[in-house]
Amino acid sequence: IGAGVVGLAVAQRMARGGRSVPVLEQESSIGQHCSSRNSEVIHAGIYYAPGSLKAQLCRQGRDLLYAWCRDYRVPHQQLGKLLVAVNEDEIPALLRLQANAAANGVELIWLSAAEVQAREPQVRAVAGLFSPLTGIVDSHALLQSFEAALQAADGELLCHTRVERISALDGGLELTGRSNAEGFSLRARQVVNAGGLFAQQLQAAAGAQQVPPLHLCQGRYFNYSGRSPFSHLVYPMPEANAAGLGVHATLDLGGQLRFGPDVRYIDQLDYQVDEGLRDVFAGAIRRYWPDCDARRLQPAYAGVRPKLSGPGEPARDFVIQDHTTHGIVGLVSLLGIESPGLTACLALAEQVAIRLDAV
């Protein structure tokens, strides 16, 4: 259930393993939520707690994703990123990031102020780190490559299909809901809940014993008109509450510069970008790029993270639940799959395959 980047990665993996796999997607096409509303960054594995699923699957997924993009000709670029301290007070945070990355098996190169300026002349910093393993990917082309792999393995994608109830049966599960405005019923031996922002809703519809809380966290982006002054991604130090990585500079494969995301907890899905945020964004950006011209910032798009932690709470790890946790044999659920979910999608698919094969 769910044709985002994680759902399709899982589906093509299981279909290529010889299973009969229909994918049920409530929207009109693939990847309409988290998968197409993010920074499109292939993360190296810098920020996550050592030993966590996020750290493990980001590192594994990064390598799998680069290989997939090469093999399936998905546009991508391993252009690297700079993490910068804009004043002396941020150097301890920079050192902690370097140590955390090292604990995750990710090497970062320490840069002096002069070395930062040599790589990115317009960035203001007293020190920095360079991550050579960070890259960017065309998320839409990636989604299409997974869909093509699914269909080549005789899998099936059914859009406009909303699952409303999951019921346990002898030897499997029954899914009921609406497909193209008509009622449907489908029986399956096993079900993967990759519903993203709607995964907890699906858990509740299955009568699961444990449903982690869902906190919707909006992140907004602004495009920057004109030629980009940067050749790498540029990230400030992460925000203190760990809900986001700061308003950073990213590039798409066409060279378009954009900034974001910010962090805003919300009560319901909202993909609007308020033009009035321009000066707030410009202020955050000028900390590391003093020449930012606010007039060239234009609202781009917003995404919403399916976070398991609320405002001010410590970041929580990915959650992969099977019957040993929620009590429903044959159901595997992926919950709280926020960043680095895109990077980790193929590694998440392997984790799901292990659980499905074990039942």
DRENTITOR-342470 format. One record per residue (C-alpha): residue number from 1; residue in three letters; x, y, z. Coordinates in Angstrom, 3 decimals, padded with zeros to 6 digits, always signed. Each point is the difference from the previous one (the first is absolute). Example, Ala and Ser with C-alpha at 12.3 -4.5 7.8 and 13.67 -1.06 7.14 Angstrom:
<recs>
- 1, ALA, +012.300, -004.500, +007.800
- 2, SER, +001.370, +003.440, -000.660
</recs>
This chain:
<recs>
- 1, ILE, +000.000, +000.000, +000.000
- 2, GLY, +001.518, +003.297, -001.117
- 3, ALA, +001.815, +000.882, -003.225
- 4, GLY, +002.567, +002.372, +001.392
- 5, VAL, +003.707, -000.621, -000.404
- 6, VAL, +000.093, -002.478, +002.910
- 7, GLY, -003.158, -001.872, -000.997
- 8, LEU, +001.162, -000.381, -003.591
- 9, ALA, +003.510, -001.016, +001.082
- 10, VAL, -001.511, -002.752, +002.169
- 11, ALA, -002.481, -001.047, -002.686
- 12, GLN, +002.534, -000.389, -002.798
- 13, ARG, +002.335, -001.880, +002.361
- 14, MET, -002.710, -002.515, +000.929
- 15, ALA, -001.320, -000.329, -003.569
- 16, ARG, +003.489, -000.688, -001.346
- 17, GLY, +000.274, -002.663, +002.700
- 18, GLY, -002.890, -001.861, -001.617
- 19, ARG, -003.015, +001.235, +001.942
- 20, SER, -003.279, +001.271, -001.396
- 21, VAL, -000.029, +003.662, +001.054
- 22, PRO, -002.813, +002.521, -000.518
- 23, VAL, +000.717, +003.528, +001.296
- 24, LEU, -003.027, +001.928, +001.252
- 25, GLU, +000.338, +003.797, -000.154
- 26, GLN, -002.753, +002.393, +001.055
- 27, GLU, +001.244, +002.912, -002.138
- 28, SER, -000.229, +000.363, -003.789
- 29, SER, +003.712, -000.720, -000.556
- 30, ILE, +003.158, -001.100, +001.764
- 31, GLY, +002.005, +001.981, +002.561
- 32, GLN, -002.453, +002.826, +000.663
- 33, HIS, +001.034, +000.754, +003.578
- 34, CYS, +003.386, -000.410, +001.778
- 35, SER, +001.735, -001.576, -003.002
- 36, SER, -000.405, +003.028, -002.266
- 37, ARG, +000.143, +002.735, +002.629
- 38, ASN, +003.506, -000.174, +001.438
- 39, SER, +003.560, +001.162, -000.647
- 40, GLU, +000.807, -002.930, -002.352
- 41, VAL, +003.248, -000.539, +001.909
- 42, ILE, +001.839, -003.322, +000.206
- 43, HIS, +001.212, +000.211, +003.590
- 44, ALA, +003.348, -001.388, +001.125
- 45, GLY, -001.122, -000.982, +003.526
- 46, ILE, +001.393, +002.834, +002.111
- 47, TYR, -002.692, +001.045, +002.446
- 48, TYR, -001.634, -003.156, +001.339
- 49, ALA, +000.647, -001.722, +003.326
- 50, PRO, +002.645, -002.739, -000.382
- 51, GLY, -001.654, -003.417, +000.022
- 52, SER, -003.427, +001.387, -000.974
- 53, LEU, -001.995, -001.255, -002.963
- 54, LYS, +000.329, +003.448, -001.566
- 55, ALA, +003.797, -000.192, +000.173
- 56, GLN, +000.232, -003.608, -001.179
- 57, LEU, -002.536, +000.257, -002.816
- 58, CYS, +001.200, +003.401, -001.195
- 59, ARG, +003.519, -001.333, -000.453
- 60, GLN, -001.146, -003.229, -001.657
- 61, GLY, -002.680, +001.761, -002.024
- 62, ARG, +002.428, +002.646, -001.239
- 63, ASP, +002.232, -002.614, -001.597
- 64, LEU, -002.961, -001.963, -001.399
- 65, LEU, -001.556, +003.182, -001.384
- 66, TYR, +003.150, +001.166, -001.787
- 67, ALA, +000.322, -003.461, -001.551
- 68, TRP, -003.684, -000.043, -001.025
- 69, CYS, +000.303, +003.448, -001.591
- 70, ARG, +003.018, -001.130, -002.008
- 71, ASP, -001.608, -003.274, -001.090
- 72, TYR, -003.387, +001.492, -000.891
- 73, ARG, +001.299, +003.324, -001.320
- 74, VAL, -001.832, +002.097, +002.561
- 75, PRO, +001.391, +003.558, -000.124
- 76, HIS, +002.129, +000.718, +003.056
- 77, GLN, +003.225, +001.713, +000.991
- 78, GLN, +002.396, -000.643, +002.874
- 79, LEU, +000.932, +003.661, +000.408
- 80, GLY, +000.779, +000.037, +003.739
- 81, LYS, -001.074, +002.443, +002.669
- 82, LEU, +001.526, +002.537, +002.359
- 83, LEU, -001.082, +000.212, +003.627
- 84, VAL, +001.032, +003.356, +001.422
- 85, ALA, +000.505, +001.739, +003.327
- 86, VAL, -000.640, +003.711, -000.455
- 87, ASN, +001.580, +001.007, +003.330
- 88, GLU, +002.332, -001.437, +002.616
- 89, ASP, -002.922, -001.006, +002.233
- 90, GLU, -001.109, -002.547, -002.628
- 91, ILE, +003.344, -001.794, -000.264
- 92, PRO, -000.807, -002.419, +002.873
- 93, ALA, -003.198, -000.990, -001.857
- 94, LEU, +002.038, -000.524, -003.164
- 95, LEU, +002.433, -002.227, +001.908
- 96, ARG, -002.890, -001.998, +001.472
- 97, LEU, -001.395, -000.550, -003.493
- 98, GLN, +003.383, -001.222, -001.203
- 99, ALA, +000.237, -002.419, +002.941
- 100, ASN, -003.574, -001.232, -000.528
- 101, ALA, +000.636, -000.574, -003.688
- 102, ALA, +003.196, -001.911, +000.804
- 103, ALA, -001.959, -002.220, +002.404
- 104, ASN, -002.323, -000.737, -002.945
- 105, GLY, +002.940, -000.883, -002.254
- 106, VAL, -000.241, +003.244, -001.994
- 107, GLU, +003.157, +002.039, -000.506
- 108, LEU, -000.278, +003.794, -000.117
- 109, ILE, +002.893, +002.242, -001.037
- 110, TRP, +000.777, +002.883, +002.374
- 111, LEU, +000.360, +003.369, -001.726
- 112, SER, +001.492, +003.248, +001.264
- 113, ALA, -001.702, +003.300, -000.812
- 114, ALA, +002.374, +000.434, -002.939
- 115, GLU, -000.726, -003.519, -001.256
- 116, VAL, -003.761, +000.618, +000.193
- 117, GLN, +000.474, +003.189, -001.990
- 118, ALA, +002.116, -001.810, -002.575
- 119, ARG, -002.845, -002.460, -000.625
- 120, GLU, -002.839, +002.529, +000.282
- 121, PRO, +001.291, +003.590, -000.229
- 122, GLN, -003.321, +001.596, +000.985
- 123, VAL, -000.552, -002.048, +003.158
- 124, ARG, +000.868, +001.648, +003.307
- 125, ALA, +001.369, -002.457, +002.560
- 126, VAL, +002.723, -000.342, +002.617
- 127, ALA, +000.280, -003.745, -000.653
- 128, GLY, -001.787, -002.753, -001.866
- 129, LEU, -000.299, -003.658, -000.840
- 130, PHE, -000.175, -001.486, -003.478
- 131, SER, -002.121, -003.085, -000.666
- 132, PRO, +001.120, -001.574, -003.296
- 133, LEU, -002.684, -002.736, +000.114
- 134, THR, -002.987, +002.367, -000.025
- 135, GLY, -001.847, +000.389, -003.291
- 136, ILE, -003.244, +000.908, -001.705
- 137, VAL, -002.489, -002.089, -001.959
- 138, ASP, -002.967, +000.621, -002.276
- 139, SER, -002.681, -001.359, +002.332
- 140, HIS, -002.635, -000.170, -002.752
- 141, ALA, +002.279, -002.037, -002.270
- 142, LEU, +000.831, -002.257, +002.958
- 143, LEU, -003.693, -000.619, +000.677
- 144, GLN, -000.550, -000.793, -003.682
- 145, SER, +002.926, -002.440, -000.018
- 146, PHE, -001.502, -001.895, +002.943
- 147, GLU, -003.409, -000.067, -001.693
- 148, ALA, +001.605, -001.333, -003.196
- 149, ALA, +001.867, -002.702, +001.943
- 150, LEU, -003.244, -000.980, +001.757
- 151, GLN, -001.908, -000.314, -003.259
- 152, ALA, +002.849, -001.889, -001.692
- 153, ALA, -000.340, -002.582, +002.779
- 154, ASP, -003.776, -000.256, -000.604
- 155, GLY, -000.883, +002.204, +002.948
- 156, GLU, -003.023, +002.278, -000.236
- 157, LEU, -000.650, +003.619, +000.980
- 158, LEU, -003.584, +000.967, +000.882
- 159, CYS, -000.520, +003.732, +000.537
- 160, HIS, -003.177, +001.660, +001.321
- 161, THR, -000.156, -002.955, +002.400
- 162, ARG, -000.466, +000.779, +003.677
- 163, VAL, +000.231, -002.708, +002.661
- 164, GLU, -002.477, +000.611, +002.821
- 165, ARG, +000.185, -003.243, +001.970
- 166, ILE, +002.419, -002.898, +000.471
- 167, SER, -001.432, -003.196, +001.511
- 168, ALA, +001.777, -003.172, +001.051
- 169, LEU, -001.101, -003.229, -001.685
- 170, ASP, +001.259, -003.572, +000.177
- 171, GLY, +003.271, +000.026, -001.917
- 172, GLY, -000.047, +003.669, -000.899
- 173, LEU, -001.651, +003.401, +000.070
- 174, GLU, -002.965, +001.630, -001.696
- 175, LEU, +000.170, +003.610, -001.186
- 176, THR, -003.188, +001.924, -000.668
- 177, GLY, -000.534, +003.556, -001.194
- 178, ARG, -000.782, +002.096, -003.053
- 179, SER, +001.592, -000.236, -003.448
- 180, ASN, -001.060, +002.522, -002.644
- 181, ALA, -003.069, +000.807, +002.133
- 182, GLU, -001.087, -003.644, +000.220
- 183, GLY, +000.335, -002.383, +002.909
- 184, PHE, +002.678, -002.688, -000.197
- 185, SER, +001.221, -002.981, +001.981
- 186, LEU, +003.414, -001.607, -000.390
- 187, ARG, +001.526, -002.969, +001.783
- 188, ALA, +003.759, -000.260, +000.474
- 189, ARG, +002.336, -002.313, +001.831
- 190, GLN, +002.089, +002.954, +001.193
- 191, VAL, -000.414, +003.790, +000.009
- 192, VAL, +002.591, +002.769, +000.191
- 193, ASN, -001.217, +003.275, +001.450
- 194, ALA, +002.176, +002.645, -001.671
- 195, GLY, -002.601, +002.713, +000.362
- 196, GLY, +002.387, +002.764, +001.057
- 197, LEU, -002.110, +002.852, +001.383
- 198, PHE, -002.953, -002.416, +000.177
- 199, ALA, +001.805, -003.022, +001.478
- 200, GLN, -001.375, +000.469, +003.526
- 201, GLN, -003.512, +000.299, -001.413
- 202, LEU, +000.502, -003.349, -001.746
- 203, GLN, +001.351, -001.526, +003.223
- 204, ALA, -003.116, +001.087, +001.827
- 205, ALA, -002.163, -001.385, -002.838
- 206, ALA, +001.681, -003.367, +000.548
- 207, GLY, -000.727, +000.021, +003.730
- 208, ALA, +003.697, +000.031, +000.917
- 209, GLN, +000.924, -000.250, +003.663
- 210, GLN, +002.593, +002.771, -000.247
- 211, VAL, -000.372, +003.122, -002.145
- 212, PRO, +002.770, +002.569, +000.554
- 213, PRO, -001.100, +003.639, +000.041
- 214, LEU, +000.199, +001.983, -003.248
- 215, HIS, +001.231, +003.598, +000.005
- 216, LEU, -000.302, +001.906, -003.272
- 217, CYS, +002.980, +002.281, -000.531
- 218, GLN, -000.031, +002.357, -002.957
- 219, GLY, +003.151, +001.094, -001.834
- 220, ARG, -000.142, +002.805, -002.560
- 221, TYR, +002.398, +000.780, -002.859
- 222, PHE, +000.894, +003.101, -002.008
- 223, ASN, +001.640, +000.020, -003.425
- 224, TYR, +002.723, +002.546, -000.732
- 225, SER, -000.184, +001.620, -003.428
- 226, GLY, +003.128, +000.393, -002.083
- 227, ARG, +003.220, -001.916, -000.117
- 228, SER, +001.029, -001.859, +003.156
- 229, PRO, +003.245, +001.133, +001.646
- 230, PHE, +000.480, -003.486, +001.479
- 231, SER, +001.329, -003.221, -001.487
- 232, HIS, -000.702, -002.104, +003.127
- 233, LEU, -002.852, -000.314, +002.458
- 234, VAL, +000.497, +002.344, +002.973
- 235, TYR, -001.392, -000.801, +003.449
- 236, PRO, +000.144, +002.077, +003.184
- 237, MET, +000.149, -001.678, +003.388
- 238, PRO, -003.176, -001.987, +000.821
- 239, GLU, -002.668, +001.736, +002.018
- 240, ALA, +000.118, -000.524, +003.740
- 241, ASN, -003.284, -001.951, +000.234
- 242, ALA, +001.255, -002.559, -002.603
- 243, ALA, -003.277, +000.294, -001.945
- 244, GLY, +001.844, +001.282, -003.051
- 245, LEU, +003.421, +000.535, -001.496
- 246, GLY, -000.329, +003.748, -000.416
- 247, VAL, -000.902, +002.046, -003.078
- 248, HIS, +002.611, -001.444, -002.325
- 249, ALA, +000.966, +000.582, -003.619
- 250, THR, -000.645, -002.802, -002.464
- 251, LEU, +000.287, -000.306, -003.745
- 252, ASP, -002.074, -002.028, -002.392
- 253, LEU, +001.464, -001.765, -003.006
- 254, GLY, -000.789, +003.008, -002.183
- 255, GLY, +002.066, +002.251, +002.254
- 256, GLN, -003.004, +001.746, +001.596
- 257, LEU, +000.870, +001.286, +003.473
- 258, ARG, -002.594, -000.360, +002.735
- 259, PHE, -000.053, +000.503, +003.750
- 260, GLY, -001.835, -001.867, +002.728
- 261, PRO, -001.656, -001.627, +001.697
- 262, ASP, -001.057, +001.839, +003.111
- 263, VAL, -001.796, -001.780, +002.857
- 264, ARG, -003.651, +000.580, +000.918
- 265, TYR, -002.235, -002.466, +001.813
- 266, ILE, -003.555, +000.026, -001.370
- 267, ASP, -003.343, -001.635, +000.802
- 268, GLN, -000.989, -000.995, -003.541
- 269, LEU, +001.644, -000.413, -003.396
- 270, ASP, +000.973, +003.360, -001.445
- 271, TYR, +002.180, +000.457, -003.073
- 272, GLN, -000.250, +003.787, -000.234
- 273, VAL, +003.089, +002.235, +000.059
- 274, ASP, -000.614, +003.469, +001.403
- 275, GLU, +001.793, +002.626, -002.071
- 276, GLY, +000.305, +002.035, +003.189
- 277, LEU, +002.695, -002.422, +001.199
- 278, ARG, +002.461, +001.446, -002.531
- 279, ASP, +001.741, +002.315, +002.475
- 280, VAL, +000.163, -002.706, +002.677
- 281, PHE, +001.663, -002.371, -002.473
- 282, ALA, +002.355, +002.745, -001.201
- 283, GLY, +001.088, +000.662, +003.583
- 284, ALA, +000.795, -003.668, +000.609
- 285, ILE, +001.876, -000.293, -003.297
- 286, ARG, +002.079, +003.172, +000.525
- 287, ARG, +001.637, -001.578, +003.049
- 288, TYR, +002.093, -002.091, -002.387
- 289, TRP, -000.586, +001.863, -003.301
- 290, PRO, +000.062, +003.753, +000.694
- 291, ASP, -000.712, +000.917, -003.640
- 292, CYS, -003.425, -001.655, -000.104
- 293, ASP, -002.475, +002.333, -001.724
- 294, ALA, -003.455, -000.476, +001.537
- 295, ARG, -001.661, +001.311, -003.173
- 296, ARG, +001.249, -003.058, -001.877
- 297, LEU, -001.641, -002.466, +002.401
- 298, GLN, -003.250, -001.422, -001.380
- 299, PRO, -002.389, -002.458, +001.727
- 300, ALA, +000.640, -003.503, -001.380
- 301, TYR, -001.806, -002.819, +001.807
- 302, ALA, -000.572, -001.533, +003.416
- 303, GLY, +000.254, -003.505, +001.360
- 304, VAL, -001.316, -001.604, +003.177
- 305, ARG, +002.050, -002.405, +002.106
- 306, PRO, -001.771, -002.919, +001.765
- 307, LYS, +001.896, +000.448, +003.258
- 308, LEU, -000.356, -002.212, +003.066
- 309, SER, +001.334, +002.740, +002.297
- 310, GLY, -001.843, +003.164, +000.925
- 311, PRO, +001.308, +003.558, +000.428
- 312, GLY, +003.021, +000.125, +002.286
- 313, GLU, +000.195, -003.797, +000.332
- 314, PRO, +003.123, -001.990, -000.943
- 315, ALA, -000.003, -001.336, -003.555
- 316, ARG, -001.347, -003.563, -000.270
- 317, ASP, +001.257, -002.829, -002.148
- 318, PHE, -001.741, -001.717, -002.894
- 319, VAL, -002.509, -002.603, +001.193
- 320, ILE, -000.489, -003.294, -001.853
- 321, GLN, -002.748, -002.056, +001.646
- 322, ASP, -001.071, -003.570, -000.662
- 323, HIS, -002.315, -002.391, +001.828
- 324, THR, +002.412, -000.319, +002.924
- 325, THR, -000.811, +003.641, +000.839
- 326, HIS, -003.514, +000.732, -001.266
- 327, GLY, -001.469, -003.513, +000.141
- 328, ILE, -001.195, -000.326, -003.615
- 329, VAL, +001.645, -002.896, -001.826
- 330, GLY, +000.996, +000.879, -003.571
- 331, LEU, +000.033, +003.795, +000.458
- 332, VAL, +003.259, +001.964, -000.116
- 333, SER, -000.290, +003.725, +000.661
- 334, LEU, +002.458, +002.827, -000.608
- 335, LEU, -000.597, +002.953, +002.312
- 336, GLY, +001.734, +003.352, +000.405
- 337, ILE, +001.853, -000.323, -003.299
- 338, GLU, +001.216, +003.567, -000.318
- 339, SER, +003.512, +001.028, -001.096
- 340, PRO, +002.149, -001.953, -000.868
- 341, GLY, -002.861, -002.126, -001.359
- 342, LEU, +000.706, +000.726, -003.664
- 343, THR, +003.687, -000.884, +000.425
- 344, ALA, -000.877, -003.101, +002.024
- 345, CYS, -002.854, -001.265, -002.224
- 346, LEU, +001.816, -002.998, -001.504
- 347, ALA, +001.449, -000.981, +003.385
- 348, LEU, -003.483, +000.271, +001.517
- 349, ALA, -001.194, -002.327, -002.766
- 350, GLU, +002.582, -002.576, +001.073
- 351, GLN, -001.122, +000.292, +003.630
- 352, VAL, -003.604, -000.587, -001.012
- 353, ALA, +001.002, -002.976, -002.157
- 354, ILE, +001.729, -001.604, +002.987
- 355, ARG, -003.149, +000.338, +002.104
- 356, LEU, -002.322, -001.255, -002.737
- 357, ASP, +002.212, -002.986, -000.762
- 358, ALA, +000.114, -000.922, +003.683
- 359, VAL, -003.783, -000.582, +000.230
</recs>
